[in-house]
Structures are given as structure tokens and as C-alpha cells.
Amino acid sequence: MANLEVNFCGVKFPNPLVLASGILGVTGGSFARTIAKGAGGITTKSIWKNPHPGHHNPTMFGNEHYFMNAVGLSDAGIQKALEELGEYIPKRKAPLIVNIVGGKKSDFADIAEALNDLPGKPDLLEVNISCPNVEDEFGKPFACSIIDAAEVTRLVKSKTKIPITVKLSPNVENISSIAKSVEDAGADAITAINTVGPGMRWNIDLRTPILANKVGGLSGPAIFPISVKCVYDIYKAVKIPIIATGGVCSGRDALEIMMAGGTLVGVGTAIYYDGDDFWNKATSEMSEWLKKEKIKNISEIIGLFHKK
Ligand SMILES: Cc1cc2nc3c(=O)[nH]c(=O)nc-3n(C[C@H](O)[C@H](O)[C@H](O)COP(=O)(O)O)c2cc1C
């Protein structure tokens, strides 16, 4: 049996597959069920400082190639999250990554500080800098600027001792330079990627957009080549580990994106296709491949494509 355990920023994960942000909310019961079904860890949806309404329905559209969502990061705010997570954290059976988001830089700092008060802290904070930034004249995400991305990273680091992973957007000119700037600002890790686009679809009979918000971020199998390329480029640019995310739909996909540079692998949209069965199916496929290749520890394959 191959050993699937990986160490990420000093935290032990029983296997590299973690639930990506936004797929389940902040409810402990659904997290526990996902771990029991074989996930190696959980990421919460993005938590805001104050309640955040998100967008109107319909917010999701999917087919066998991709999902397009405009959920708009709806959330009840940090106070509600503290209640839910405060109950779950002491009982958790695998690591918990708490994803935080803000329209202002100071919001990130405030949420990170509030999470310090939780009994038994989260294992990692994931800092989602990929949403529109109200401090910017054009509402560009912090993830689009090396200066803003670094400033948010520095602020969060100054408020917490929990390791932080900064979640990057693929919708930038050069994701490696953003990765390097957050590493220099003190990030412990990088999560790549968030959704691609945005994209847009219409109903030709009704002449109406499919999503009420008209546009939505793309996820799922169609974006996998983009996430592999982003992870490959980031691995070359930085020394900190990566949560490789985007379009992973099988154990073989997970192995591929680990060889491109991922230490952990985030899985989101695949759960809409396969449900909870995904986790055991994918880890079995990974184990069997490693056994066939006579590789004892999965951590040996991280970044393997760079050693050619
Ligand atoms: C319905 C939905 C909601 C999402 N919500 C969040 C969120 O709250 N915060 C975040 O950082 N990413 C969010 N994401 C992005 C995912 O975490 C992930 O980065 C992206 O979907 C690519 O991975 P996938 O193809 O495996 O889904 C969401 C994705 C989907 C499909």
C-alpha cells in the first residue's frame, strides 16, 4: 500500500485531496461526512466580516465540460461562522482550512484576528484575494496586483500565527509574479487556481442570460489544462507549497497536477458530478498507480515534471 499522507506547512493530511472552497458551506455535519467518505481535508466557503448577500438565482449552470457559477460568495459573516466552526474544530478528524475574503484590505485582517479566538484554531487560513476589491477605482481583485496581493498577505500575517495560503486568480497576465510577491510578503503557501473567466451563456429562445448575474466563473474539467499550467509556472517561481486546484476530476488528474507542482489538491466541481463517492474512488486510483510504479510515498511525485 502506498503512503498517501502529505505534510503541508507542518500540518499532516491523511491524503492530498481536499474539498475546495465554496462547495459546502461552514456546516460541521457536512464536513464530517466528507472526511468519513475519504477526503484528506476540508476548505470552508469564503467567510466575510459582515453578512454578504451574494447574487440572485439562478447562480449555477453546468454541463459535462464545465460549471459556471455566480454564487457571489454569499455568507452570513464571521460571527455566525465562529459559532459553527467553534463546534466543529475540536471534533475534526482531518485538517480544516478556513477561507476568508474581504472587499477592503482591513477586513481580511479583522477576520484573521477574530479566528484567533476560536477554541482549537483552524489548521490553515486560505486568503481569497480573487474577488472584486472595493478600494480599487475599477473594482479589480487584489489578486491582479503584486502590490495589493502582497499588502493583504502582510496584513493577515501580522494578525495570526496560523499558516496562510493565498488563493490566486488565473485571470491575470502573469500568475508567477503574483505568487512571488505573496511569497516575499510572508505567505506560507499558495492556492491556485480560483475560477476562470468570467464566462457568459444565453438562452436563444427566451433571449435571456442563463445566470441572473449574466456572467460567472468557470470551473470543472474544461479548466484543468489551465490549472496544470498555472501550478507548473508557480512551482518554478516559488519555494512555498501549493494547493493545486481547478478541474481535477479523477485520481489520475490529481497525480498529474501534483507532478506539475501541487502538494495538496483541491477538488470542487467534481463533487457535483460524482458526489461523495469521488473521494474513495480517486484515492484508490492514486494508490493503485503508485503501487504499479513502485512509489512508496506520494510526496515523492510532487514537482516530478520539473526534474526531467
Ligand atoms: C459553486 C462554487 C462556489 C465557489 N465558492 C468559492 C468561495 O466561496 N471561495 C473561493 O475561494 N472559491 C470558491 N469557488 C472556487 C473553487 O474553490 C475552485 O477554486 C474552482 O471552482 C476551481 O476548482 P474546481 O474546478 O475543482 O471546482 C467556488 C466554486 C464553485 C463551483
The ligand as an SDF file (V2000), in Angstrom:
LIG
                    3D

 31 33  0  0  0  0  0  0  0  0999 V2000
  -20.3220   26.8770   -6.6350 C   0  0  0  0  0  0  0  0  0  0  0  0
  -18.9320   27.3380   -6.3620 C   0  0  0  0  0  0  0  0  0  0  0  0
  -18.6900   28.1810   -5.2810 C   0  0  0  0  0  0  0  0  0  0  0  0
  -17.3940   28.6170   -5.0110 C   0  0  0  0  0  0  0  0  0  0  0  0
  -17.1850   29.4190   -3.9180 N   0  0  0  0  0  0  0  0  0  0  0  0
  -15.9140   29.7930   -3.6020 C   0  0  0  0  0  0  0  0  0  0  0  0
  -15.6660   30.5390   -2.4150 C   0  0  0  0  0  0  0  0  0  0  0  0
  -16.5520   30.8090   -1.5970 O   0  0  0  0  0  0  0  0  0  0  0  0
  -14.3790   30.9400   -2.1970 N   0  0  0  0  0  0  0  0  0  0  0  0
  -13.3310   30.6070   -3.0330 C   0  0  0  0  0  0  0  0  0  0  0  0
  -12.1790   30.9810   -2.7450 O   0  0  0  0  0  0  0  0  0  0  0  0
  -13.5490   29.8490   -4.1320 N   0  0  0  0  0  0  0  0  0  0  0  0
  -14.8080   29.4420   -4.4340 C   0  0  0  0  0  0  0  0  0  0  0  0
  -15.0150   28.6600   -5.5470 N   0  0  0  0  0  0  0  0  0  0  0  0
  -13.8710   28.2740   -6.4090 C   0  0  0  0  0  0  0  0  0  0  0  0
  -13.3830   26.8590   -6.0700 C   0  0  0  0  0  0  0  0  0  0  0  0
  -12.9260   26.7630   -4.7380 O   0  0  0  0  0  0  0  0  0  0  0  0
  -12.2590   26.4230   -7.0300 C   0  0  0  0  0  0  0  0  0  0  0  0
  -11.1430   27.2890   -6.8810 O   0  0  0  0  0  0  0  0  0  0  0  0
  -12.6990   26.4410   -8.5070 C   0  0  0  0  0  0  0  0  0  0  0  0
  -14.0490   26.0350   -8.6350 O   0  0  0  0  0  0  0  0  0  0  0  0
  -11.8200   25.5180   -9.3710 C   0  0  0  0  0  0  0  0  0  0  0  0
  -11.8450   24.1970   -8.8920 O   0  0  0  0  0  0  0  0  0  0  0  0
  -12.8600   23.0400   -9.4400 P   0  0  0  0  0  0  0  0  0  0  0  0
  -12.7640   23.0500  -10.9340 O   0  0  0  0  0  0  0  0  0  0  0  0
  -12.3790   21.7700   -8.8140 O   0  0  0  0  0  0  0  0  0  0  0  0
  -14.2400   23.4220   -8.9770 O   0  0  0  0  0  0  0  0  0  0  0  0
  -16.3120   28.2070   -5.8400 C   0  0  0  0  0  0  0  0  0  0  0  0
  -16.5700   27.3440   -6.9150 C   0  0  0  0  0  0  0  0  0  0  0  0
  -17.8450   26.9040   -7.1920 C   0  0  0  0  0  0  0  0  0  0  0  0
  -18.0800   25.9710   -8.3470 C   0  0  0  0  0  0  0  0  0  0  0  0
  1  2  1  0
  2  3  1  0
  2 30  2  0
  3  4  2  0
  4  5  1  0
  4 28  1  0
  5  6  2  0
  6  7  1  0
  6 13  1  0
  7  8  2  0
  7  9  1  0
  9 10  1  0
 10 11  2  0
 10 12  1  0
 12 13  2  0
 13 14  1  0
 14 15  1  0
 14 28  1  0
 15 16  1  0
 16 17  1  0
 16 18  1  0
 18 19  1  0
 18 20  1  0
 20 21  1  0
 20 22  1  0
 22 23  1  0
 23 24  1  0
 24 25  2  0
 24 26  1  0
 24 27  1  0
 28 29  2  0
 29 30  1  0
 30 31  1  0
M  END
$$$$
